[in-house]
Amino acid sequence: MAQSTAVTSGHDSARRAGIRTAIVPAAGLGTRFLPATKSVPKELLPVVDTPGIEHVATEAAEAGLDRLVIVTSPGKDAVAQYFRAQPELEAELRSRGKDKLVEKIRRAPNLLAKVETAIQEKALGLGHAIGCAEPNLDDDEQAVAVLLPDDLVLPRGVLRRMIDTRARYGGTVLCAFDIPLDEISPYGVFDVEDTDDADVKKVNGMVEKPSPEEAPSTYAAAGRYLLDRAIFDAIRRTEPGRGGEIQVTDAIALLISEGHPVHVVVHRGGRHDLGNPGGFLRAAVDFALEDPEYGPELRTWLRGRIGE
């Protein structure tokens, strides 16, 4: 597969940093989207015509990573299957002159050199899910990216900035958004101090879902993590919390307490939460409006519909 200059540059940067793998946790039941998710994994529901998991896989590829490890539950094979080539379907579409459709279905299989799965037998938290992927990593990998498929961070590019930040400061790097204080309560919020880069903060701790009065900052966690390899040992030493789940934030807090450097990159763009129908609908409308094929007609229709 031919790579763009941007992807090649990202690949070189990631290789130098000892980072090759993106973990995508996808073992959930998708209960908010029932009954559709009885048979279709939530990660494959299309945002216009592209599933959320392809969006995050594209982000990983553009950052220079070459392996995707999908953490899934037993029997949930369709997500990994999406990244496998289908030569018979391609041949049938070509015979009908549908070359543009062939290009679309070849995108996902051509994104990364390797797409693998790791099985999470029971839903025991994000930290546990990440830990399930450790056997997939090579011994010399120094860090690993984790991308939550429910969280689209726009425009793409924050993961490359996180890799560059790790190259400068070492340790673990997370992604944060600057949230208005009166909207901060639903988020995990970082206790930070400034560095000489306005968009990079040193993390001293984290508070889950604080009131505005208790929030240590306005910097809230997003679904992007660049975790030092030490995270796996920390996960093994992290006690289950509420609901018997092992949380990655608790493992990161353990690393901070032991002097491990943790920073956040503040992303100044937008995001979409695909984890609930309302957020998914907003993402679909946003992406459709930007699509050259669907956007103009949809924009005209929306103006008329809102006018009614």
N, C-alpha and C positions, 0 to 999 in steps of 0.2 A: 504494500500500500504506500503510495506517495504521501509524504508528510509536508505540511506547510512549514515555512521558515519559523513561524511562531511556535509550532509544536516541536520542531527540532531543537530550537533554542531552549524551550522548557524542558525537553528531555535531557539535554546536556546539564542544565542546572540541577535537576532532580537527581541525576546520576552522581554528580559531584557531591551532593548532599547525602548520598546513601539511601535514597527514597525511591522505591519502585512500585509500591503496592497501595491501592486504595481499597479500604474495607467499606462495604455498603450494607448496613444492617437492614434486612428485609424479611424478618421472621414473623412479623406481626400478623394478626388476623384481619386487620382492616375493618374493625367492627363498625366504625362510623359510616362506612360505605355499604353496609349490608342493605339489601340482599345481593347487590352486584358482586361483592367480593366472596360470595359462596363459591364461585367458579373462576373468577378472574382476579389474580393478585392485585392489590391496590397499586403496587409499583408499576403495573402495566396499563393502568387507566390512562388514556391519551389526553395530553394537554394539546388541544387541536388534533394533531396527528402524530405526536411524539410522546411516548411515555416518560414519566418523571425520571425513571431510572436511566433512560438514555441521556437525558439532560445532564445528570451528575456524572455519568460515564464520560461524556464529552468534556466536561470540566476537568476530570482527572487526566484524560489524554492530552488536553491542551496544556496542562501543568507539567507534562513530561513523564507521567507514570505509565507503566506498561502492563500492569497486572491489576485485575479487578477481582476481589474476593467478595462474593455475595453470601452474607450470612442468612441462611434460610431455615425454615422448619421442615421436619420430615414430610415428604409428599408434595412439597411446594416447589416443583421442578420447572414450572413455566417461566419463571423469571430468568434463570440461567439459559433456558432454551431460546429465549429471545435473542441472545447474543451469538447463536450458532447459525452458520450459513445454511441456506435452503436452496441448493442448486436446482432441484426439480421445479420449485416455484419460480425461480428466476428464469429458467428455460421456457416455462409456460407463458410468463409475462412477455418475454422477448418475442415469442412466436406470435403474440398478439400486437406487437409494436408498442408495448407499454414500457419503454426504456426508462422513463422518469420514475416509474414505480420501482423498477429494478434498483435504481440508484438509492431510493429511500430504504428498501429492505436490506441493502448491503451496508448501510451506514453503521449500524450497531456491531455487526460481526467484524468490521474492519477498524474499529476504534482502538482496541488494545490487543497486545500480543497474546495475552492469556486472560481467560475468564474462568474462574474456579468458584466452587461453593464450599462453605463450611456449615455444618449442621448445628443448630441450637435446639437441643431436644426439648427444653422448656424455656418459656419466656421469663428469664430471671434478671432482666434489666439490661441497659445499654452496656454497662461495663462487662457484664457476663458475655453479651453478644460479641463484643470486641475480642475478649479473651478466647472465644471459640475459634477465631481466625489465626491465632498465633502459629499453629502447625503449618499453615500455608506459606509462611514467610521463609526466605532464605536466611541462613545464619549471619550473613554479612549486612543485612538491612538494619540500618541504625535508627530508623523512624518509620512511621506508617501514617498515611492519611486516613481519616474517617469522614465520609460524606453521608449525611442523612438524606435519603431520597425524598422525604417529605418537604425538605427545605430548599427552595431554589433561590440562590444568592445571585443577584443581577447588578451590573453585567458580570459575566464570568471573568475570572482573573484573580480573585482573592487568594486562591490556593497557591498560585505562583508567588504572590507577595508573602504568603506565610512561609514558603520554602526559603525565600530570600532572607526573611527575618530570622529563621532558625540558623541560617548560615552565619548571620552576624552575632546572634546572642546565644545560640545553642538551646538545648532543652526542648520544651514543648511550646507550641504556638497555637492559639485559638483564634476564632473570629468573633468579633463583637460589632453590634450596632449601637449607635448613640440614640437612645430612646427618650422622649419627653418624660420628665419625672412623674407626671400624673398618669402615665401609661406603663410604668415600670413593673407593677406588681405581678403580672403573669410570668415574669422571666427570672432566670438565674442571672444575678448581677455581680459584676466583678469589683473587688476592692483593688484599686490600681494606684500606681504612681507614674509620673511622667518620665519619658526618656527624651533624648534629643530629637526624636522623630515624633511629630504631633499625632501621627496615626498609629504609633506603636506604644503600648503601655506595659509596664511590668506589673504582674499580678501577684498580690499578696494574699488573696483569699477570694472567696465567693459566697454569696448569700442567695439561697433559693427563695424566690417569690416574696421579696420584702415589701413592706408598706413603703410609700414614698418617704416617710419620715425615717425609716430604718435603712433605706438603700445607701450603700457606700459610694455609689457613683451612678451615672446614667448609662453605663456601658453594659449591655445585655448580651448574653451568649446566643450565638447562632449555630446552625448545624454543621459546622466545619471544624475539624480537629486535625492538628499535625502533632502526633504523639511520639515522644521519644520512646525507644524500645524498652526503657525502664518501666513503662506503664503496665506491662504484662505482669511483672513481679508485684507491682503495687496493687493490681486487680486481685491477684491471688491472696494478698494480705488485707484486702478490704472486706469488712464485715457486711453482710446483707442489712439493708435498711428497711424502710417502710415497704410492706408487701413482700418481704423476703427477697427484694431485688438488690443487685450489686450495681451501684451507679458509678459511671466513669468520673463524675465530678468529685465523688468521695476519694477515688483513687488519685486524681490530680491533686486534691487537697493534701493527701498523704505525701505526695512527692514535694509539694511546696514546703510542708513542715520539715522535710528532711534536707532542705536547701537546694532542691532541684529548680532550675530557672524555668519560669513560665511567663509568657508574654501574650498579649492579644494584639491583633491587627484590627483596627477600626475600619470597617467597610462603609463607605459613604454612599453606596448605591441603594438598591431596593431589594426586596425579597418577597417570595410567595410561600405561604404555608399550604402544602398539598395534603396535609393530614386530616382535613375536615372538608365537607362538601362546600361550605361557603368560601373558604380560601381557594379550593380547587377551581370553583367557578370563576372567581376573580382572575386567577392565573390564566384560565382558558380564554377569557375575554381579552385580557391584556395581550397574550401571545397572538390571538386571532387578529386583533386590530393592527399589529405590527406585520402581519403576514401579507405579502404583496398579492397573493391569490384571493384570500378571504377578507382582508382588511377593508378595502374601499366599500364593498357591498354591505358588510356588517356595520360599518360606521354610519352609512346612510340609513340602514334599518333601525339602528339604535336611536338615532336622532328622532325618527318618526315615532318609534315606540315610546320613548320618554315624553315626547310631545303629547301623546295621547293621555 
